[in-house]
């Protein structure tokens, strides 16, 4: 057996064993990379240099700003205002609270960029409320968990940033984020349709009704909160600022809004919010650094090229290869956390998709993020699924049946986006970015 084959087996075996032993993923990636590099004779300096290069990316600086903005707006009770605003817009139709749930996930996705954050915050309020109003538990959990996937593709998306970093192709993060708007809106509509059909069939109740005076106050407060999203959208689409700069401006805007307008953010609350951000940020930095070293060893072993050669030997039919790639991503998404998967597999799958199958780099980014996002809602390791079930105090096996119409809708959208790239690329093309 050749040195390359032994090195490849060693790299992934070490990673698998360490993960089974419940080592933190950052340590698993780093130890696997260092162990294999030792066998191959790769200088440690090269690995450490790759780790620091991964963290010094200008794109990565956007991550802490987006995390900070989301934390400030969550502590500033912007989620409550968004829910009331959405209730005014769509609450008075059958299954109104469920449609509000889906719509507020789209808006909150533009704030947090995280599926887990969406389920934790919105789900904690809406799942118990929906059950109390008379909605079935499986339906309430399914709507909340699947709609949280909107947050992974609607800007600002941390996972899009991870893809841009991991692809190491120099793609524009602003353009990549803009590619997520149309698919994000389509996903919202795609989930609202089965939610509405089921609500009509089961005669679920309407949402809460407010007076005209309350409506005006709610709309005003919500629109001010959504200004942070407008900053990101306008800044990135017009080219006034980069995604990183837009994230910083939006974070400052959110802080000024909650301190001087809503007046519910004290210095103590702000400091506590920053402290809550630190574990998330530290984990993201550690994973990016170690995955950069892991990716370097994979490149040294030519894993992406060898996998591409193997796939092309199975079949040369582009459609079958694309479906095989989608199936692989959906299965992987069932077993690992999304951010880790993107950092780990993008260096492998990117050359296959872009060079082997002719995907546009931006188009493939949206497809990959959505495919892994679906995995957040599926057993056995779906992070968002388990958060939703924990909030509802119900086992996974009792709610999975209620997910089936929503799974079908998301997979159909994934296929549509995969085989019709213009859906993803039309907006950046219209803006002259592609």
LINCORSUL-V441343 format. One record per residue. PHI is phi in radians with two decimals (* if undefined). NEAR is the number of other C-alpha atoms within 8 Angstrom. Layout:
[[PHI;NEAR] [PHI;NEAR]]
This chain:
[[*;4] [-1.25;5] [-1.09;7] [-1.11;7] [-1.12;8] [-1.11;9] [-1.09;12] [-1.11;11] [-1.08;8] [-1.10;10] [-1.06;12] [-1.38;9] [-1.18;8] [-1.04;11] [-1.07;12] [-1.09;8] [-1.12;8] [-1.13;10] [-1.19;11] [-1.13;7] [-1.44;6] [1.17;6] [-1.20;9] [-0.97;7] [-1.05;9] [-1.09;11] [-1.19;9] [-1.07;13] [-1.11;14] [-1.14;12] [-1.14;10] [-1.07;14] [-1.16;12] [-1.16;10] [-1.06;9] [-1.20;12] [-1.09;12] [-1.09;10] [-1.13;8] [-1.44;8] [1.39;6] [-1.32;8] [-1.05;8] [-1.06;9] [-0.99;6] [-1.07;8] [-1.12;11] [-1.15;9] [-1.12;8] [-1.14;12] [-1.13;14] [-1.25;9] [-1.11;8] [-1.05;11] [-1.46;10] [-1.53;7] [-1.11;9] [-1.09;7] [-1.05;12] [-1.12;13] [-1.06;9] [-1.15;13] [-1.02;12] [-1.08;9] [-1.18;12] [-1.15;16] [-1.10;11] [-1.15;12] [-1.06;16] [-1.10;10] [-1.16;12] [-1.10;14] [-1.29;15] [-1.27;10] [-1.13;10] [-1.45;10] [1.10;8] [-1.17;11] [-1.07;11] [-1.04;7] [-1.17;11] [-1.11;12] [-1.12;11] [-1.16;9] [-1.10;12] [-1.14;12] [-1.14;15] [-1.14;11] [-1.29;7] [-2.23;10] [-1.17;16] [-1.64;12] [-2.16;8] [-0.94;11] [1.18;16] [-0.95;14] [-1.15;12] [-1.17;11] [-1.18;13] [-1.03;13] [-0.98;14] [-1.19;15] [-1.21;10] [-1.20;11] [-1.13;14] [-1.14;16] [-1.24;10] [-1.18;13] [-1.06;19] [-1.31;13] [-1.87;14] [-1.57;16] [1.16;17] [-2.37;12] [-1.17;14] [-1.09;10] [-1.12;8] [-1.06;15] [-1.10;15] [-1.10;10] [-1.48;10] [-1.20;12] [-1.08;15] [-1.06;10] [-1.66;8] [-1.52;11] [-1.08;14] [-1.07;11] [-1.13;8] [-1.15;12] [-1.10;11] [-1.12;7] [-1.31;7] [2.03;8] [-1.34;11] [-1.16;7] [-1.10;10] [-1.10;12] [-1.17;11] [-1.07;13] [-1.20;14] [-1.08;13] [-1.09;15] [-1.15;16] [-1.25;14] [-1.19;13] [-1.20;13] [-1.15;18] [-1.15;13] [-0.99;14] [-1.19;19] [-1.47;18] [-2.05;19] [-1.45;16] [-1.07;16] [-1.50;13] [-1.90;16] [-1.05;11] [-1.20;13] [-1.13;15] [-1.11;12] [-1.08;12] [-1.10;12] [-1.07;14] [-1.19;12] [-1.22;12] [-1.23;10] [0.86;8] [-1.93;5] [1.29;6] [-1.24;9] [-1.34;7] [-1.18;11] [-1.09;10] [-1.12;12] [-1.08;13] [-1.11;14] [-1.10;13] [-1.09;15] [-1.48;13] [-1.13;11] [-1.11;10] [-1.02;13] [-1.13;13] [-1.17;9] [-1.10;9] [-1.14;11] [-1.04;13] [-1.15;8] [-1.11;11] [-1.47;15] [-1.19;10] [-1.11;8] [-1.10;11] [-1.09;12] [-1.21;11] [-1.05;8] [-1.13;8] [-1.10;11] [-1.16;10] [-1.14;6] [-1.69;6] [1.00;8] [-1.26;10] [-1.30;10] [-1.46;11] [-1.37;11] [-1.22;7] [-1.89;8] [-2.04;7] [-1.33;6] [-1.06;6] [-1.12;6] [-1.14;8] [-1.01;11] [-1.11;8] [-1.13;8] [-1.10;11] [-1.10;9] [-1.06;8] [-1.13;9] [-1.19;12] [-1.14;8] [-1.10;8] [-1.14;11] [-1.29;9] [-1.04;8] [-1.11;12] [-1.19;10] [-1.07;8] [-1.01;11] [-1.15;14] [-1.10;10] [-1.15;9] [-1.05;13] [-1.39;15] [-1.32;11] [-1.54;7] [1.43;7] [-1.08;8] [-2.58;10] [-1.35;10] [-1.07;13] [-1.13;14] [-1.17;9] [-1.09;13] [-1.09;13] [-1.14;11] [-1.12;9] [-1.12;13] [-1.13;14] [-1.17;9] [-1.02;9] [-1.05;13] [-1.15;11] [-1.09;9] [-1.13;12] [-1.25;14] [-1.42;11] [-1.76;7] [-1.82;7] [-1.30;9] [0.97;9] [-2.18;7] [-2.15;11] [-1.57;8] [-1.06;6] [-1.11;6] [-1.10;9] [-1.12;10] [-1.12;8] [-1.08;8] [-1.11;12] [-1.08;10] [-1.13;8] [-1.17;8] [-1.27;11] [-1.02;8] [-1.05;8] [-1.12;8] [-1.17;11] [-1.09;8] [-1.11;9] [-1.07;8] [-1.14;9] [-1.13;9] [-1.18;12] [-1.11;12] [-1.10;13] [-1.23;13] [-1.21;14] [-1.14;12] [-1.16;15] [-1.07;13] [-1.12;10] [-1.11;10] [-1.15;11] [-1.07;11] [-1.14;9] [-1.05;7] [-1.46;9] [1.02;8] [-1.07;11] [-1.04;13] [-1.15;9] [-1.16;8] [-1.18;10] [-1.07;11] [-1.04;8] [-1.16;8] [-1.09;9] [-1.19;9] [-1.35;7] [-1.26;6] [-2.78;8] [-1.79;7] [-1.30;6] [-1.06;7] [-1.14;6] [-1.14;8] [-1.12;13] [-1.11;10] [-1.11;8] [-1.12;8] [-1.14;8] [-1.10;9] [-1.07;8] [-1.08;8] [-1.18;11] [-1.13;12] [-1.19;9] [-1.04;11] [-1.09;17] [-1.33;13] [-2.07;11] [-2.39;10] [-1.14;11] [-1.10;12] [-1.04;8] [-1.12;10] [-1.06;13] [-1.08;15] [-1.15;14] [-1.41;12] [-1.74;8] [-0.99;12] [-1.04;13] [-1.49;11] [-1.41;9] [-1.01;12] [-1.10;12] [-1.11;13] [-1.25;12] [-1.39;12] [-1.49;9] [-1.45;8] [-1.90;10] [1.36;7] [-1.18;9] [-1.23;7] [-0.97;9] [-1.27;11] [-1.07;13] [-1.12;13] [-1.04;11] [-1.16;14] [-1.07;11] [-1.09;10] [-1.14;13] [-1.15;12] [-1.06;13] [-1.23;15] [-1.10;12] [-1.07;14] [-1.10;16] [-1.16;17] [-1.80;12] [-2.04;10] [-1.21;10] [-1.61;6] [-2.12;11] [-1.04;16] [-1.02;10] [-1.15;13] [-1.04;13] [-1.25;10] [-1.12;11] [-1.08;14] [-1.20;13] [-1.13;9] [-1.10;10] [-1.38;10] [0.98;6] [-2.46;8] [-1.25;8] [-1.00;10] [-1.07;6] [-1.48;8] [-1.98;15] [-1.03;10] [-1.03;8] [-1.18;9] [-1.40;13] [-0.94;8] [-1.06;8] [-1.35;12] [-1.00;10] [-1.05;8] [-1.09;11] [-1.19;12] [-1.19;8] [-1.09;8] [-1.15;11] [-1.04;11] [-1.12;8] [-1.07;8] [-1.17;12] [-1.17;10] [-1.64;6] [-2.23;8] [-1.05;9] [-1.12;6] [-1.05;9] [-1.38;14] [-1.64;12] [-1.09;8] [-1.18;10] [-1.10;12] [-1.17;9] [-1.11;7] [-1.51;7] [1.31;6] [-1.62;7] [-2.21;5]]
